[in-house]
Amino acid sequence: MEFYKQHKVSPLGSCLPTLLQLPVFYGFYLMMRGAIELRGAHFFWAFDLSQPDTVATIAGFPINPLPLIMGTTQLWMSHMMPPSPGMDPGQQKLMRWMPLMMIAFFYRMSAGLTLYWTVQNLLSILQLKLTKTTGETVPAAPLVPVKKKR
């Protein structure tokens, strides 16, 4: 807390935008779960986007490929982004395990929601690649001490 006071930064500054998005995510989840338009709509192997995209069952465990693809794209995206300089090692490990946690969260979700998240990951990867390849670096202006007028 002393660090926050010293640099005049609110600890809620990083959490508040996420907290504002949670009702939107929850509403989107409820909409995708009950959307009548997704019932019977298919996408490749998923024949009903309102249900999980189970392609087989092995020993009672359903095999859903779309959450696995989503986790792979999320892992790919996490490897493309450089680690933050101020991030502690424990937080870095947590961020590396986040795709596995997301697979666990999304494994029984509707295929439409998982497809949405996967496409969003792919678009973010495309944006990162375009930014890295076409982004021009602008040199920083040299720091010159300002002289005070008397």
C-alpha positions as CSV (number, residue, x, y, z in Angstrom):
1,M,0.0,0.0,0.0
2,E,3.0,2.3,0.6
3,F,4.0,1.9,-3.0
4,Y,0.5,2.9,-4.2
5,K,0.5,5.9,-1.9
6,Q,4.0,6.9,-3.0
7,H,3.2,6.8,-6.7
8,K,-0.4,8.0,-6.2
9,V,-1.9,5.0,-7.9
10,S,-5.2,3.4,-6.9
11,P,-5.1,-0.4,-6.4
12,L,-8.5,-0.6,-7.9
13,G,-7.2,0.8,-11.2
14,S,-6.4,-2.6,-12.6
15,C,-9.3,-4.5,-11.2
16,L,-12.1,-2.0,-11.9
17,P,-12.2,-2.4,-15.7
18,T,-12.4,-6.2,-15.2
19,L,-15.2,-5.8,-12.7
20,L,-17.1,-3.6,-15.1
21,Q,-16.8,-6.3,-17.8
22,L,-18.0,-9.2,-15.6
23,P,-21.7,-8.4,-16.0
24,V,-21.3,-8.2,-19.8
25,F,-19.5,-11.6,-19.9
26,Y,-22.1,-13.2,-17.6
27,G,-24.9,-11.8,-19.8
28,F,-23.2,-13.0,-22.9
29,Y,-22.9,-16.4,-21.3
30,L,-26.6,-16.5,-20.5
31,M,-27.5,-15.3,-23.9
32,M,-25.4,-18.0,-25.7
33,R,-26.7,-20.7,-23.4
34,G,-30.3,-19.9,-24.2
35,A,-30.2,-18.5,-27.7
36,I,-32.8,-20.2,-29.8
37,E,-30.9,-19.2,-33.0
38,L,-28.0,-21.5,-32.0
39,R,-30.2,-24.6,-31.6
40,G,-29.5,-26.8,-34.6
41,A,-27.0,-24.3,-36.1
42,H,-23.9,-26.2,-37.0
43,F,-20.2,-25.4,-37.6
44,F,-18.0,-28.1,-39.0
45,W,-18.4,-31.0,-36.5
46,A,-20.6,-29.2,-34.0
47,F,-24.2,-29.9,-35.0
48,D,-25.8,-27.8,-32.3
49,L,-24.0,-24.6,-31.2
50,S,-26.1,-24.4,-28.0
51,Q,-24.6,-27.6,-26.7
52,P,-21.0,-28.8,-26.2
53,D,-19.4,-30.1,-29.4
54,T,-18.9,-33.7,-28.3
55,V,-17.6,-35.8,-31.1
56,A,-17.0,-39.0,-29.2
57,T,-17.2,-40.5,-25.7
58,I,-14.3,-42.5,-24.3
59,A,-15.0,-44.4,-21.1
60,G,-17.8,-42.0,-20.3
61,F,-15.7,-38.9,-20.8
62,P,-16.9,-36.7,-23.7
63,I,-14.3,-35.5,-26.3
64,N,-14.9,-31.8,-27.1
65,P,-12.3,-30.5,-29.6
66,L,-13.4,-26.9,-29.7
67,P,-12.3,-26.1,-26.1
68,L,-9.0,-27.8,-26.8
69,I,-8.5,-25.6,-29.9
70,M,-9.4,-22.6,-27.8
71,G,-6.8,-23.5,-25.2
72,T,-4.2,-24.0,-28.0
73,T,-4.9,-20.6,-29.5
74,Q,-4.7,-19.1,-26.0
75,L,-1.4,-20.8,-25.3
76,W,-0.1,-19.5,-28.7
77,M,-1.2,-16.0,-27.8
78,S,0.4,-16.1,-24.4
79,H,3.8,-17.2,-26.0
80,M,3.6,-14.3,-28.4
81,M,3.2,-11.6,-25.7
82,P,6.4,-10.7,-23.8
83,P,6.2,-10.9,-20.0
84,S,5.6,-7.7,-18.2
85,P,8.8,-6.5,-16.5
86,G,7.2,-6.0,-13.1
87,M,5.5,-9.4,-13.0
88,D,6.7,-11.8,-10.3
89,P,7.6,-15.4,-11.1
90,G,4.5,-16.8,-9.4
91,Q,2.3,-14.6,-11.5
92,Q,4.1,-15.7,-14.6
93,K,3.5,-19.3,-13.8
94,L,-0.1,-18.6,-13.2
95,M,-0.4,-16.9,-16.6
96,R,1.2,-20.0,-18.3
97,W,-1.4,-22.3,-16.7
98,M,-4.3,-20.0,-17.6
99,P,-5.1,-21.8,-20.9
100,L,-5.5,-25.1,-19.1
101,M,-7.8,-23.5,-16.6
102,M,-9.8,-21.9,-19.5
103,I,-10.1,-25.4,-21.1
104,A,-11.5,-26.7,-17.8
105,F,-14.0,-23.8,-17.6
106,F,-15.2,-24.0,-21.2
107,Y,-15.1,-27.8,-21.6
108,R,-18.8,-28.2,-20.8
109,M,-19.9,-24.8,-22.2
110,S,-21.9,-24.4,-25.4
111,A,-20.0,-24.7,-28.7
112,G,-21.1,-21.2,-29.7
113,L,-19.5,-19.6,-26.7
114,T,-16.3,-21.6,-27.2
115,L,-16.3,-20.8,-30.9
116,Y,-16.7,-17.1,-30.1
117,W,-13.8,-17.2,-27.7
118,T,-11.6,-19.1,-30.2
119,V,-12.3,-16.7,-33.0
120,Q,-11.5,-13.8,-30.6
121,N,-8.2,-15.5,-29.8
122,L,-7.3,-15.9,-33.5
123,L,-8.2,-12.3,-34.2
124,S,-6.0,-11.2,-31.3
125,I,-3.1,-13.3,-32.6
126,L,-3.6,-11.7,-36.1
127,Q,-3.6,-8.3,-34.5
128,L,-0.4,-9.0,-32.6
129,K,1.3,-10.4,-35.7
130,L,0.3,-7.4,-37.8
131,T,1.4,-5.0,-35.1
132,K,4.8,-6.7,-34.8
133,T,5.4,-6.8,-38.6
134,T,4.0,-3.5,-39.7
135,G,4.5,-1.5,-36.6
136,E,7.1,1.2,-37.0
137,T,9.1,2.1,-34.0
138,V,9.1,5.8,-33.2
139,P,12.3,6.9,-31.5
140,A,11.8,8.5,-28.2
141,A,12.5,12.2,-27.9
142,P,15.7,12.9,-26.0
143,L,15.3,14.2,-22.5
144,V,16.5,17.8,-22.2
145,P,16.4,19.5,-18.9
146,V,14.0,22.4,-18.8
147,K,15.6,25.7,-17.7
148,K,13.5,27.8,-15.4
149,K,12.9,31.4,-16.2
150,R,13.6,33.9,-13.5
